[in-house]
């Protein structure tokens, strides 16, 4: 077996251990080895690795293991996203109805924006479904809003090469930093023909109880349907909607 295959097998076995502990509550290394069909020393190495990541922990009865708090941390991240989608969905529906355009919710995911939810407005006949897709941060209104919530050091960490998608794409970090300053001051971001020619989007931040930017909400559509005057009309609707979701998540006071 080559290293890659052995690595995949180890991951598979480690995940099986988590499933076993989820089912039985707690187990010793001997029981775990039996479930996996491996030698006890192999099971112990796998359990020790999971323990170092706090995914499993020893019970008061030494030598027996149960799921650890690290699992809660991972589950909590998922729960937070589910809460965000649930709280935002009715507001997104109303915004899509009021604007007639497509509304998206995006979050930062490593070095890109991940789209969590989408509601199509009446003007969008067959909108592209962005849910579950990762999109570049520097070429989108959602991406700029998410970047605007980071400090300079973190912006540097998440930005790689600024790929050019259209002649309008920002491709220098100096220009992007200046743009992010504008986004922070204005409280919203606009992208016209920057990811795709003929696509315009405007986005606003969604904040958590501490005021941190945790997500972005956007209204997007064909540039011919969202010229500057129309963007100016949609903007107050978007800002109100993003603020409403932020309030639902505990930010600010009514």
C-alpha positions in Angstrom: 0.0 0.0 0.0 1.4 3.4 -0.9 1.5 6.4 1.4 -1.5 8.1 -0.1 -3.6 4.9 0.2 -2.4 4.4 3.8 -3.3 8.0 4.6 -6.9 7.6 3.2 -7.3 4.4 5.2 -6.2 6.1 8.4 -8.7 8.9 7.8 -11.4 6.3 7.2 -10.5 4.4 10.4 -10.4 7.6 12.4 -13.9 8.7 11.2 -15.1 5.2 12.0 -13.8 5.6 15.6 -15.8 8.8 15.9 -18.9 7.0 14.6 -18.4 4.1 17.0 -18.1 6.5 20.0 -21.1 8.4 18.9 -23.1 5.1 18.9 -21.8 3.5 22.1 -21.0 6.5 24.2 -17.6 5.3 25.4 -15.2 2.5 24.6 -11.8 1.1 25.3 -9.0 0.7 22.8 -9.6 -3.1 22.7 -13.2 -2.6 21.8 -12.3 0.0 19.2 -9.7 -2.2 17.7 -12.3 -5.0 17.4 -14.8 -2.7 15.7 -12.1 -1.6 13.2 -10.6 -5.1 12.7 -7.1 -3.8 13.4 -4.4 -4.5 15.9 -4.7 -2.8 19.3 -1.5 -0.7 18.7 -3.0 0.7 15.5 -6.2 1.6 17.3 -4.2 3.3 20.0 -2.3 5.4 17.6 -5.4 6.6 15.9 -7.2 7.4 19.2 -4.1 9.3 20.4 -4.1 11.4 17.2 -7.9 12.2 17.7 -7.2 13.0 21.3 -4.5 15.5 20.4 -7.1 17.3 18.3 -9.6 17.1 21.2 -12.0 15.1 19.0 -11.9 12.3 21.6 -11.1 12.5 25.3 -10.4 10.0 28.1 -13.2 9.4 30.6 -12.5 9.3 34.3 -12.0 5.6 33.8 -8.5 5.7 32.3 -8.2 3.8 29.0 -11.8 4.5 28.0 -12.6 7.2 25.5 -15.6 9.3 24.5 -16.2 12.1 21.9 -14.4 15.3 22.9 -15.2 19.0 22.9 -13.4 19.4 19.6 -16.5 17.8 18.0 -18.7 20.4 19.5 -16.5 23.2 18.1 -16.9 21.7 14.6 -20.6 21.2 15.1 -20.9 24.7 16.4 -19.4 26.2 13.2 -22.0 24.3 11.2 -24.8 25.3 13.6 -23.8 29.0 13.3 -24.2 28.7 9.5 -27.5 27.0 9.8 -28.7 29.7 12.2 -27.5 32.4 9.8 -29.4 30.8 6.8 -32.6 30.3 8.9 -32.6 33.9 10.3 -31.7 35.4 6.9 -34.1 33.4 4.7 -37.4 35.4 5.3 -35.4 38.7 5.0 -33.8 37.5 1.8 -37.2 36.5 0.4 -38.6 40.0 1.1 -35.5 41.7 -0.4 -35.8 39.5 -3.5 -39.5 40.4 -3.8 -38.8 44.1 -3.3 -35.8 44.4 -5.7 -36.9 41.8 -8.2 -33.3 40.5 -8.3 -31.3 37.6 -6.9 -30.3 37.8 -3.3 -27.3 35.8 -2.0 -25.7 35.1 1.4 -22.0 34.4 1.5 -19.4 33.7 4.2 -15.6 33.7 4.2 -14.2 30.2 3.6 -10.4 30.2 3.7 -9.4 32.3 0.7 -12.7 32.5 -1.1 -16.4 33.4 -0.5 -18.8 30.5 0.0 -22.4 31.0 -1.0 -24.8 29.6 1.6 -28.2 30.6 0.3 -29.9 32.2 -2.6 -33.3 33.6 -3.3 -34.3 34.6 -6.9 -36.4 37.7 -7.5 -39.1 38.0 -10.1 -36.8 39.5 -12.8 -34.4 36.5 -12.6 -35.8 34.0 -15.1 -33.2 31.3 -14.6 -30.5 32.5 -12.3 -27.3 30.6 -11.9 -27.4 28.7 -8.6 -24.4 29.9 -6.6 -25.2 27.9 -3.4 -22.3 25.8 -2.3 -19.9 27.5 -4.8 -16.7 29.2 -3.9 -16.1 32.5 -5.6 -13.1 34.9 -5.6 -13.0 37.6 -2.9 -11.4 40.4 -4.9 -13.8 40.3 -7.9 -17.2 40.3 -6.1 -19.2 42.6 -4.0 -19.7 39.9 -1.4 -16.0 39.1 -1.3 -15.1 42.8 -0.8 -17.5 43.1 2.1 -16.0 39.9 3.7 -12.5 41.3 3.2 -13.5 44.6 4.7 -14.2 42.9 8.0 -10.6 41.7 8.3 -7.5 43.6 9.4 -4.5 44.1 7.0 -2.6 41.1 8.3 -5.5 38.8 7.7 -6.3 40.3 4.3 -2.7 39.5 3.3 -3.1 35.9 4.6 -6.3 35.1 2.6 -5.4 36.9 -0.6 -3.4 35.0 -3.2 -2.8 36.2 -6.8 -5.6 38.6 -7.9 -6.7 36.8 -11.1 -8.2 38.9 -13.9 -11.7 37.8 -15.0 -12.7 40.8 -17.0 -11.0 44.2 -17.9 -12.8 45.6 -14.9 -11.3 43.2 -12.3 -9.1 44.7 -9.6 -5.7 43.0 -9.9 -3.4 45.0 -7.7 -3.4 44.7 -3.9 -2.9 48.5 -3.5 -6.0 49.3 -5.4 -8.0 46.6 -3.6 -6.9 47.9 -0.2 -8.1 51.4 -1.2 -11.4 49.8 -2.3 -11.7 48.0 1.0 -11.2 51.3 2.9 -14.1 52.8 0.8 -16.3 49.7 1.7 -15.6 50.1 5.4 -16.5 53.8 5.2 -19.6 53.4 3.1 -20.9 50.2 4.6 -21.4 48.4 1.3 -19.5 47.2 -1.8 -20.3 47.3 -5.5 -18.9 45.1 -8.3 -19.8 46.0 -11.9 -18.6 43.6 -14.6 -15.7 42.5 -12.4 -16.4 38.8 -12.2 -18.4 38.5 -15.4 -19.1 41.1 -18.0 -22.7 42.0 -17.8 -23.1 41.2 -14.0 -23.6 43.8 -11.4 -23.9 43.2 -7.6 -24.1 45.3 -4.5 -23.4 43.8 -1.0 -23.7 44.8 2.6 -22.3 43.2 5.8 -24.1 40.9 8.3 -22.7 41.3 11.8 -22.8 39.1 14.8 -23.5 40.2 18.4 -20.0 41.6 18.7 -20.3 43.7 15.6 -17.9 41.4 13.6 -18.6 40.9 9.9 -19.6 37.2 9.7 -21.4 37.2 6.4 -22.4 39.3 3.4 -25.8 39.8 1.7 -25.9 40.8 -2.0 -28.4 41.8 -4.6 -27.2 40.9 -8.1 -28.5 40.9 -11.7 -27.6 41.9 -15.3 -25.8 45.2 -15.5 -28.4 46.5 -18.0 -31.0 46.0 -15.3 -28.9 47.4 -12.5 -27.4 50.6 -13.8 -26.1 53.2 -11.3 -29.5 54.8 -10.7 -31.1 51.4 -10.0 -28.3 50.4 -7.7 -29.0 53.6 -5.8 -32.6 52.5 -5.4 -31.8 49.0 -4.3 -29.1 50.0 -1.9 -31.4 51.3 1.0 -33.4 48.0 0.7 -30.2 46.0 1.0 -28.8 47.9 3.9 -32.0 47.6 5.8 -32.2 43.9 5.1 -28.6 43.2 6.2 -29.1 45.2 9.3 -32.3 43.3 10.1 -30.5 39.9 9.8 -27.7 41.3 12.0 -30.3 42.3 14.6 -31.8 38.8 14.5 -28.3 37.5 15.2 -28.0 39.7 18.2 -26.1 42.8 16.9 -27.1 46.2 18.1 -30.2 47.2 19.9 -33.6 48.0 18.6 
